[in-house]
Amino acid sequence: MMHHNFDQSPCRQGTDSLKWQRYGDALPLWVADMDFPTPEPVLTALRERVAHGVFGYGALPEALTETLCARMADLYQWMVTPEQIVYLPGLVCGLNVVCRAVGEPGDEVLVQTPVYPPFLAAPGNQERQLVTAELTLETDGKRLYYTFDDTVLAAAISAHTRLFIVCHPHNPVGRAFNNEELIRLATLCERHDLTVCSDEIHCDLLLDGRRHTPLATLSPEIARRCITLMAPSKTFNIPGLGASFAIIQNPQLRQCFKQALRGIVPDVNILGLTAALAAYQHGGDWLRELLLYLTANRDYLADTVIRALPGIQATVPEATYLAWLNCRDAGIPGNPQHFFLEQAGVALNDGATFGPGGEGFVRVNFACPRARLAEGLERMRGALLKR
Ligand SMILES: Cc1ncc(COP(=O)(O)O)c(C=O)c1O
């Protein structure tokens, strides 16, 4: 039985929400936060912490560290020790610190596109060179599915490539890479002696009962060269509280990472840590129900696109609450993000900002009440029919 009513969500207008503010009155199905309140135990923990009234500097959160180590052991049989965890005030921050920590200015950083835009910006921010390898798009004419080709990846690697940033599960294409694919990625990193950063922020959001496998758990060889980034922020809808962490098992690599953030990156704020602990300790039931709701929203979206949006094809994401729509054959004049914003009053993410392979696509966030998603898709249908 469902206890949490995801069909209802509080009004976010007038709450200084990025998602709800940027595009005025348009229905916002863009930036990746959910319209649902965080689980009740997280709210209770935050209320209690606020009621204390003193918000001095925090100390290293031992209970959270223990909880994380236990969680990695339980979920993935991954034996992580407390010193291997480095807290971060955000994962985008983590991506930038990784670029700064690995190699020298001018070295190359490889990413697979289309991808979450900060992957494209982080290398340049840190005086590194971005190199890209496009994922392989497959389609049965209705649905989209992405894989990758080892030869395309290998061709993008040069003697100057030091770092490979992987998005697993992948935003925006919704793949949870399987073990065979992870082994291919690991083999490539070993063959070319690359450090790998695996952004696993969506690791708790696998749909259809799938299980996540952290890249670093494949073998001691890959663990040695891997920086894993994780967070409770997407899972429990607390991204505005900025609590996340890296797991780095190789002591030298961890040292470089800590050196790169020293004096620049602040500690995680104490409310973020409070929320993270409560979420991991007591958010499990809520998360199980959320995943059922998101799976149903995903199915609704995938079916509606096929049935009602002429010329558009969509992914059926294995993970994340983000769908990726190919609008290239829909006869839309100009940029589809602009078209849907102006003609449908629906705010989506522009695929072009996700790098090579993204032009002509839009990303849809389906972590909202079903009725809102239905309204958005109906508006999109209306705009397509009017055109
Ligand atoms: C793959 C990926 N990494 C990082 C982030 C953002 O992380 P943060 O808000 O902790 O900086 C997102 C948010 O959408 C994401 O999809």
The ligand as an ORCA input file, in Angstrom:
! r2SCAN-3c Opt
* xyz 0 1
  C      25.078     13.600    -13.150
  C      24.896     14.748    -12.209
  N      25.923     15.172    -11.453
  C      25.797     16.220    -10.608
  C      24.585     16.885    -10.465
  C      24.441     18.064     -9.556
  O      25.056     17.869     -8.370
  P      25.085     19.031     -7.264
  O      23.739     19.659     -7.246
  O      25.377     18.249     -6.024
  O      26.182     19.951     -7.632
  C      23.506     16.482    -11.238
  C      22.232     17.206    -11.149
  O      21.364     17.119    -11.966
  C      23.650     15.386    -12.120
  O      22.630     14.958    -12.874
*
